[in-house]
Amino acid sequence: MKIFILITLILAFKLGISARPNIIFILTDDQRYDEIAAVGNFPWLVTPNLDKMVNECIHFENAFVTTSLCGPSRASFLTGVYANKHGVVANEYIDYDKNLPTFATLLQESGYYTAYFGKWHQAMHNRPRPGFDRWMAFWGQGKYFDDTLMTEKGENFVVPKGKYLTDQLNELAVEFIDEASKKENPFLLYLSHKALHEPFTPPNRHKELYSDIQVPTQDNLKDDMDSKPSYIRDIATKNRQRGGGIAPIHWKIPDKMRTVTAVDEGVGMIFEKLETLNLLENTIVIFAGDNGYFVSEHGGLHDKRKAYEPSIRIPLIMWNPFEKQPQKINSIALNIDIAPYICEIAGVITPNHMDGLSLKPLLSGESLKRNGFLYEYYKETDYRPAGGFSGTPTTIAYRTSDWKYVTYPENEYISELYNLSEDPDELYNLVEHPKYLSMLEYMKKALNTHLKEKEYKFPEKL
C-alpha cells in the first residue's frame, strides 16, 4: 500500500497540484432518473439548475446502480466495487471493507483537501470515516428538521431549529468551497443529501408546489402479470383492486417530488459560488442518485430494491469544462464507474480491485470494454440484526444494452427475461417463450461468466 501511495504522489507531483481539477460529487437519495424536468417524463418539476445541467453539460442517459438500496449503493460509489465484494449488503449495519480504499482516501493521500457532508448510511453511527479532512454527517437516515451533525472533531453541530436539512447541507457545501479556494491544494467535496428519501418532507416554502397537478400513475395495463413472479403478481392484484382497475401512485409521491427543488436550489448555489470564485473552469461537478424509485410501475410497486428499470436507473449528469459540452451519452454508465473515473481525472492510480470502469472513454465517443453488468440485492432480513424489507427476495440479475435476465436464487419464483430494445417498460417476460430459448441460454451463460470473472462469492448470512 505504501508503494502504491508513493507512486500516486509522484504522478501528482508531475501533473502539478494546481493543475488537477477540483471535484464536487453530489448524491441524492431515492431520486429516479426522470425526476428532473428536462428529462421529460415529469416536465412540471421545478428543477431549473438540474435542467441546465441536463441541457448544457454531459448527460448520461442510461446510468444504473448495481444494487438498488442506499447503503450498498453508496459503498459501491465510494469503492468502485459490487456489494458482494465490499460487504455492505444492507442498510445501517456495517461499513465497506477497509481493505478497499475509496476514491476519497486515495485523493486525500495524493494531496486533495477533502470534505464529506450529509448522509453516510452504512455502519450505524455518524463518526468520521477515513478519507475526509472535513466531516459533517448525521446519523442513519437523518431528519428533515431538527437534526444533529457530527464534525471531524467528534463534536455535535445542531442544525438550527426550524432549518431545513437540505438547506443546511447546501450552505455547508458553499462554505467549504469558499474555504478550500484559499488553499493551494485541489479539493474534493462529497455532498450527500437525505432528500428525496421518506418521509418526503418538503420545506415550508415548497409545500404548495404541484398542488394543481395530478401525478399520473405509471402502471400499464398491458403489463403481462401472468408471466411475472408470483410476488409481483400478488402486489399488482391487490393494488389494482384498490385502484379500481389500475394501480394508483402512492399518496406521498407528490411530496417526494417537492423535496427535489431544495436540492436543485443547492446546485444553483454551488455553481454561483464557483463562478464568483473563478473556479468553474477548473472544477468538475458530478450529480447522481443512489438508486431509482417506483411510481406505481408493474401493478403499483413502491420503494425500490427490485431489478426493474425504474428501481435501478439513476440520474447522472456532469459539468466538465475539460470535455465536450453539451453531450448526451447513451452507453451504460454505472455507480461503480464513478470511483475509477474520479481517480483518473485526479491523476491517481486506479486500484486493480475496482470492478467499475472509468467513464472517460465515453466522453470521447468510445465504448467501455463491458458486455453487461451484475445487479444484486440480498433479502435484508437475512443480512442485518434488525431485519429489513421482507417482501423483496434475494435477486441476481444481468443486464446488457438490450437484454435483462433476472433470477431469484433462494426462491422458486419464475426467472425473468426482457428484450429491452423492444420492451423498455419490461411488460412481457419472455423466459418461457420458445422463440427466445437460445437468448435465455446466452444470458444464463453471460451471467455465470461474469460471476466467475469477478470471483463472485455469495455473502454470508447472519
C-alpha positions as MATLAB code, in Angstrom:
seq = 'MKIFILITLILAFKLGISARPNIIFILTDDQRYDEIAAVGNFPWLVTPNLDKMVNECIHFENAFVTTSLCGPSRASFLTGVYANKHGVVANEYIDYDKNLPTFATLLQESGYYTAYFGKWHQAMHNRPRPGFDRWMAFWGQGKYFDDTLMTEKGENFVVPKGKYLTDQLNELAVEFIDEASKKENPFLLYLSHKALHEPFTPPNRHKELYSDIQVPTQDNLKDDMDSKPSYIRDIATKNRQRGGGIAPIHWKIPDKMRTVTAVDEGVGMIFEKLETLNLLENTIVIFAGDNGYFVSEHGGLHDKRKAYEPSIRIPLIMWNPFEKQPQKINSIALNIDIAPYICEIAGVITPNHMDGLSLKPLLSGESLKRNGFLYEYYKETDYRPAGGFSGTPTTIAYRTSDWKYVTYPENEYISELYNLSEDPDELYNLVEHPKYLSMLEYMKKALNTHLKEKEYKFPEKL';
ca = [
       0.000    0.000    0.000;
       2.864    2.425    0.841;
       4.435    1.849   -2.584;
       1.044    2.481   -4.201;
       0.712    5.804   -2.352;
       4.291    6.808   -3.241;
       3.698    6.214   -6.966;
       0.462    8.200   -6.777;
       2.239   11.123   -5.106;
       4.959   11.104   -7.767;
       2.318   11.208  -10.505;
       0.503   14.018   -8.720;
       3.755   15.986   -8.402;
       4.495   15.567  -12.105;
       0.973   16.647  -13.006;
       1.156   19.599  -10.639;
      -1.148   20.051   -7.662;
      -2.758   23.193   -9.080;
      -3.309   21.539  -12.477;
      -5.544   18.854  -11.037;
      -9.249   19.713  -11.067;
     -11.413   20.337   -8.066;
     -14.120   17.683   -7.852;
     -17.626   18.052   -6.429;
     -19.775   14.934   -6.157;
     -23.434   15.473   -5.242;
     -25.522   12.412   -4.368;
     -29.263   12.393   -3.751;
     -31.382    9.700   -2.144;
     -34.059    7.698   -3.983;
     -34.146   10.081   -6.952;
     -35.445    8.470  -10.123;
     -33.581    9.070  -13.364;
     -36.537   11.139  -14.599;
     -37.166   13.281  -11.516;
     -35.626   16.208  -13.366;
     -37.986   18.270  -15.518;
     -35.679   18.360  -18.543;
     -35.686   14.556  -18.816;
     -39.308   14.883  -19.885;
     -41.459   12.393  -18.001;
     -42.455   14.919  -15.329;
     -41.916   18.254  -17.120;
     -43.673   20.302  -14.420;
     -40.986   19.578  -11.811;
     -39.235   22.729  -10.578;
     -35.587   21.867  -11.240;
     -34.108   24.756  -13.271;
     -30.484   24.177  -12.258;
     -30.571   20.438  -12.915;
     -32.384   21.164  -16.172;
     -29.487   23.384  -17.159;
     -27.023   20.590  -16.390;
     -29.053   18.115  -18.455;
     -29.259   20.509  -21.402;
     -25.863   22.209  -21.281;
     -23.485   19.741  -19.630;
     -22.933   15.981  -20.011;
     -25.975   13.754  -19.502;
     -25.507   10.006  -19.094;
     -28.943    8.917  -20.234;
     -28.537    5.251  -19.281;
     -26.992    5.262  -15.817;
     -27.624    2.481  -13.299;
     -26.776    1.221   -9.839;
     -25.659   -2.334   -9.230;
     -27.703   -2.594   -6.010;
     -30.834   -0.507   -5.590;
     -30.528    0.164   -1.877;
     -28.972    3.163   -0.124;
     -26.138    1.625    1.921;
     -24.866   -0.879   -0.644;
     -25.085    1.632   -3.487;
     -23.234    4.319   -1.537;
     -20.467    1.870   -0.677;
     -20.227    0.972   -4.383;
     -19.921    4.635   -5.350;
     -17.049    5.033   -2.886;
     -15.129    1.829   -3.587;
     -15.923    1.112   -7.240;
     -16.893   -2.496   -6.494;
     -20.007   -4.652   -6.329;
     -21.771   -5.166   -2.983;
     -20.710   -8.798   -2.634;
     -17.109   -7.561   -2.611;
     -17.325   -4.502   -0.348;
     -19.632   -6.346    2.056;
     -22.361   -3.745    2.575;
     -25.453   -5.699    1.583;
     -27.931   -3.951    3.893;
     -28.523   -0.509    5.375;
     -27.195    0.772    8.699;
     -25.157   -2.281    9.634;
     -21.507   -2.282    8.529;
     -19.107   -0.068    6.594;
     -17.349   -1.166    3.424;
     -14.326   -3.467    3.669;
     -11.461   -1.188    4.781;
      -9.033   -3.178    2.613;
     -10.709   -1.445   -0.328;
      -9.529    2.180   -0.399;
     -12.179    4.646   -1.513;
     -11.622    7.377   -4.070;
     -11.745    9.864   -1.163;
      -8.904    8.129    0.681;
      -6.824    7.929   -2.484;
      -7.359   11.591   -3.350;
      -6.656   12.726    0.192;
      -3.376   10.794    0.224;
      -2.403   12.410   -3.073;
      -2.864   15.927   -1.754;
      -6.557   16.754   -2.153;
      -8.344   18.678    0.582;
     -11.479   16.613    1.173;
     -14.900   17.023    2.768;
     -17.997   14.910    3.358;
     -21.340   16.458    4.280;
     -24.592   14.581    4.826;
     -25.819   11.001    4.756;
     -23.467    8.029    5.160;
     -25.933    5.211    5.931;
     -23.588    2.283    6.310;
     -22.464    1.347    9.856;
     -24.907    2.662   12.439;
     -23.030    5.777   13.584;
     -22.049    9.157   12.201;
     -18.467    9.351   13.449;
     -15.803   10.456   10.920;
     -14.699    7.945    8.266;
     -11.302    7.670    6.529;
     -10.527    9.938    3.594;
     -12.035   13.233    4.733;
     -10.383   16.300    6.270;
     -13.779   17.853    6.931;
     -16.728   15.787    8.135;
     -20.334   16.754    8.908;
     -22.678   13.766    8.902;
     -25.982   12.857   10.500;
     -26.962    9.505   11.960;
     -28.748    6.964    9.761;
     -31.490    8.387    7.566;
     -31.354   11.787    9.169;
     -34.266   14.152    9.826;
     -35.510   16.916    7.550;
     -35.811   19.202   10.577;
     -34.068   19.414   13.965;
     -31.161   17.116   13.115;
     -27.620   16.968   14.526;
     -24.403   16.505   12.549;
     -21.100   15.186   13.876;
     -17.930   17.023   12.888;
     -14.444   15.723   12.080;
     -13.507   16.578   15.680;
     -16.243   14.335   17.052;
     -18.314   17.326   18.142;
     -22.042   17.742   17.585;
     -23.336   20.513   15.351;
     -27.031   21.143   15.982;
     -28.945   22.323   12.925;
     -30.803   25.495   13.969;
     -34.386   24.823   14.977;
     -36.742   25.067   12.029;
     -33.936   24.959    9.463;
     -34.414   22.514    6.619;
     -31.662   19.877    6.461;
     -31.181   20.182    2.688;
     -30.651   23.935    3.099;
     -28.089   23.349    5.841;
     -26.131   20.887    3.716;
     -26.200   23.263    0.740;
     -24.811   26.048    2.911;
     -22.067   23.818    4.292;
     -21.069   22.931    0.729;
     -20.807   26.562   -0.336;
     -18.865   27.491    2.805;
     -16.418   24.658    2.163;
     -15.824   25.788   -1.421;
     -15.049   29.256   -0.074;
     -12.624   27.813    2.464;
     -10.985   25.369    0.056;
     -10.461   28.055   -2.599;
      -7.940   29.733   -0.311;
      -5.718   26.643   -0.225;
      -3.086   25.641   -2.769;
      -4.343   22.072   -2.940;
      -7.258   20.969   -5.144;
     -10.373   19.943   -3.260;
     -12.875   17.090   -3.245;
     -16.358   17.829   -1.926;
     -18.793   14.950   -1.379;
     -22.285   16.322   -0.713;
     -24.678   13.526    0.257;
     -28.317   14.531    0.667;
     -31.135   12.943    2.653;
     -33.597   14.186    0.038;
     -35.554   12.659   -1.707;
     -35.996    9.948    0.939;
     -39.038    9.239    3.074;
     -40.818   10.759    4.932;
     -40.727   13.121    1.904;
     -40.961   16.340    3.875;
     -40.506   19.447    1.708;
     -39.523   22.821    3.170;
     -42.440   25.074    4.034;
     -41.725   27.284    1.022;
     -42.356   24.359   -1.354;
     -45.364   22.705    0.271;
     -47.770   24.011   -2.351;
     -45.701   23.029   -5.399;
     -47.686   20.889   -7.859;
     -50.888   21.367   -5.858;
     -52.708   21.814   -9.156;
     -51.138   18.711  -10.753;
     -52.322   15.123  -10.611;
     -49.206   12.961  -10.792;
     -50.123   10.220  -13.285;
     -49.895    6.551  -12.407;
     -47.067    4.734  -14.143;
     -48.932    1.419  -14.055;
     -49.501   -0.039  -17.521;
     -52.458   -2.384  -18.044;
     -50.575   -4.039  -20.911;
     -48.163   -5.394  -18.303;
     -48.415   -9.182  -18.563;
     -48.671  -10.057  -14.879;
     -49.345  -13.718  -15.600;
     -45.771  -14.084  -16.811;
     -44.189  -12.378  -13.799;
     -43.090  -13.872  -10.451;
     -45.959  -14.522   -8.091;
     -44.802  -11.990   -5.506;
     -45.056   -9.230   -8.141;
     -48.377  -10.549   -9.392;
     -49.810  -10.550   -5.860;
     -48.823   -6.913   -5.335;
     -50.473   -5.943   -8.621;
     -53.692   -7.796   -7.838;
     -54.036   -6.031   -4.503;
     -53.152   -2.558   -5.781;
     -55.286   -2.698   -8.904;
     -58.285   -3.807   -6.886;
     -57.715   -0.875   -4.564;
     -57.443    1.484   -7.524;
     -60.493    0.207   -9.322;
     -58.621   -1.401  -12.204;
     -55.282    0.411  -12.333;
     -52.772    0.899   -9.535;
     -52.722    4.437   -8.128;
     -49.493    6.149   -7.167;
     -48.528    6.177   -3.509;
     -50.172    9.211   -1.917;
     -46.816   10.600   -0.701;
     -45.195   10.725   -4.148;
     -46.075   14.415   -4.766;
     -44.251   15.342   -1.542;
     -41.277   13.262   -2.668;
     -41.127   15.266   -5.865;
     -41.350   18.515   -3.885;
     -38.171   17.703   -1.980;
     -36.023   17.813   -5.124;
     -36.446   21.565   -5.575;
     -34.404   22.404   -2.466;
     -31.665   20.107   -3.768;
     -31.851   21.923   -7.092;
     -31.508   25.278   -5.344;
     -28.313   23.999   -3.742;
     -26.933   23.022   -7.144;
     -27.536   26.597   -8.234;
     -25.774   27.928   -5.116;
     -22.738   25.754   -5.805;
     -22.420   26.881   -9.419;
     -22.883   30.501   -8.406;
     -20.098   30.202   -5.822;
     -17.774   28.515   -8.336;
     -18.428   31.286  -10.815;
     -17.852   34.016   -8.222;
     -14.502   32.477   -7.267;
     -13.479   31.873  -10.906;
     -13.337   28.122  -10.289;
     -15.757   26.913  -12.948;
     -13.023   26.184  -15.476;
     -11.050   24.005  -13.070;
     -13.871   22.185  -11.292;
     -15.788   19.053  -12.283;
     -19.281   18.687  -10.800;
     -20.926   15.252  -10.843;
     -24.578   14.826   -9.822;
     -26.113   11.383   -9.259;
     -28.820    9.487   -7.376;
     -28.112    6.497   -5.129;
     -30.910    4.390   -6.663;
     -34.190    4.709   -8.505;
     -37.741    4.525   -7.176;
     -41.087    3.172   -8.321;
     -44.052    5.402   -9.070;
     -46.629    2.588   -9.340;
     -44.999    0.639  -12.203;
     -45.833   -3.074  -12.581;
     -49.112   -3.001  -10.750;
     -48.342   -0.364   -8.139;
     -44.797   -1.046   -6.959;
     -43.468    1.344   -4.329;
     -39.937    1.875   -2.993;
     -37.029    0.249   -4.943;
     -34.885   -2.914   -4.433;
     -36.212   -4.833   -7.429;
     -34.298   -5.279  -10.689;
     -36.762   -3.377  -12.884;
     -35.591   -0.235  -14.682;
     -37.327    2.423  -12.527;
     -35.582    0.933   -9.491;
     -32.043    0.608  -10.847;
     -31.851    3.584  -13.203;
     -30.489    6.874  -11.831;
     -29.791   10.459  -12.863;
     -26.127   11.051  -13.749;
     -25.083   14.440  -15.095;
     -21.745   16.208  -15.129;
     -20.243   19.648  -15.587;
     -16.807   19.055  -17.069;
     -15.017   22.024  -18.686;
     -12.283   19.690  -19.961;
     -14.657   17.747  -22.207;
     -17.130   18.490  -24.976;
     -20.341   20.059  -23.664;
     -23.278   19.680  -24.107;
     -23.224   15.966  -24.712;
     -25.740   13.117  -24.483;
     -24.231    9.705  -23.752;
     -26.390    6.667  -24.405;
     -23.939    3.960  -23.329;
     -24.417    2.263  -19.981;
     -22.759    4.009  -17.032;
     -22.719    2.554  -13.510;
     -22.318    3.779   -9.948;
     -19.182    1.611   -9.679;
     -17.684    3.636  -12.566;
     -17.558    6.856  -10.529;
     -14.601    5.851   -8.308;
     -12.238    4.834  -11.141;
     -13.269    7.917  -13.138;
     -12.555   10.283  -10.250;
      -9.213    8.570   -9.690;
      -8.276    9.044  -13.337;
      -9.190   12.720  -13.567;
      -7.376   13.393  -10.276;
      -4.160   11.783  -11.530;
      -4.426    8.898   -9.065;
      -3.635    5.272   -9.925;
      -6.869    3.271  -10.123;
      -6.609    0.201   -7.851;
      -6.894   -3.158   -9.579;
      -9.666   -4.284   -7.239;
     -12.217   -1.879   -8.706;
     -14.974   -3.571  -10.709;
     -16.036   -0.308  -12.340;
     -14.543    1.274  -15.438;
     -13.598    4.921  -15.849;
     -16.224    6.914  -17.741;
     -13.573    8.905  -19.570;
     -13.673    6.901  -22.866;
     -17.408    7.573  -23.160;
     -16.735   11.297  -23.167;
     -14.701   10.886  -26.349;
     -17.299    8.786  -28.127;
     -15.567    5.495  -27.369;
     -17.099    2.460  -25.683;
     -16.267    0.678  -22.457;
     -14.983   -2.891  -22.521;
     -18.028   -4.298  -20.789;
     -20.665   -6.654  -22.175;
     -23.085   -6.208  -19.295;
     -23.318   -5.707  -15.553;
     -24.438   -7.552  -12.453;
     -27.423   -6.457  -10.404;
     -27.545   -7.879   -6.882;
     -29.941   -7.454   -3.999;
     -29.900   -9.524   -0.820;
     -33.000  -10.022    1.303;
     -32.331   -7.741    4.236;
     -33.913   -9.888    6.945;
     -31.002  -12.297    6.414;
     -28.176   -9.766    6.496;
     -28.608   -7.336    9.395;
     -29.734   -7.741   13.017;
     -32.893   -5.622   12.827;
     -34.048   -7.286    9.625;
     -35.457   -5.192    6.813;
     -37.892   -5.355    3.953;
     -39.065   -8.950    3.772;
     -41.174   -8.627    0.625;
     -38.331   -8.465   -1.882;
     -36.359  -11.709   -2.288;
     -32.645  -12.026   -2.966;
     -32.179  -11.125   -6.618;
     -29.288  -11.740   -9.008;
     -29.636  -10.260  -12.493;
     -27.570   -9.474  -15.562;
     -28.267   -6.539  -17.856;
     -26.765   -5.789  -21.259;
     -27.609   -2.867  -23.535;
     -30.601   -4.782  -24.968;
     -31.491   -7.623  -22.607;
     -32.083   -8.337  -18.927;
     -32.111  -11.695  -17.151;
     -33.397  -11.810  -13.535;
     -33.084  -14.756  -11.148;
     -34.198  -15.484   -7.578;
     -31.612  -17.986   -6.290;
     -33.206  -18.526   -2.874;
     -36.792  -18.910   -4.062;
     -38.788  -20.836   -6.627;
     -40.044  -17.695   -8.334;
     -40.006  -17.761  -12.100;
     -36.967  -16.075  -13.654;
     -37.433  -13.098  -15.968;
     -36.102  -12.264  -19.419;
     -36.773   -8.928  -21.128;
     -35.959   -7.624  -24.578;
     -35.271   -4.018  -23.582;
     -34.824   -2.761  -27.118;
     -38.407   -3.751  -27.981;
     -39.938   -3.714  -24.500;
     -38.213   -0.959  -22.464;
     -41.004   -0.982  -19.875;
     -40.470   -4.703  -19.159;
     -44.085   -5.639  -19.766;
     -43.515   -9.107  -21.245;
     -41.443  -11.746  -19.504;
     -40.031  -13.951  -22.273;
     -38.337  -16.545  -20.093;
     -40.771  -19.336  -21.104;
     -41.295  -18.173  -24.699;
     -39.948  -20.903  -27.033;
     -38.754  -18.292  -29.542;
     -36.217  -16.959  -27.017;
     -34.733  -20.187  -25.638;
     -31.377  -19.503  -27.273;
     -31.288  -15.974  -25.842;
     -32.169  -17.334  -22.424;
     -29.245  -19.758  -22.598;
     -26.971  -16.963  -23.792;
     -27.933  -14.726  -20.853;
     -27.527  -17.578  -18.352;
     -24.047  -18.207  -19.681;
     -23.218  -14.488  -19.711;
     -24.285  -14.137  -16.071;
     -22.276  -17.173  -14.978;
     -19.233  -15.999  -16.911;
     -19.480  -12.578  -15.287;
     -19.740  -14.104  -11.805;
     -16.724  -16.282  -12.454;
     -14.625  -13.425  -13.821;
     -15.461  -11.265  -10.800;
     -14.728  -14.165   -8.406;
     -18.216  -13.739   -7.003;
     -18.956  -15.059   -3.548;
     -22.448  -15.156   -2.102;
     -22.428  -13.047    1.090;
     -22.576  -14.910    4.378;
     -25.847  -14.606    6.225;
     -26.057  -13.642    9.872;
];
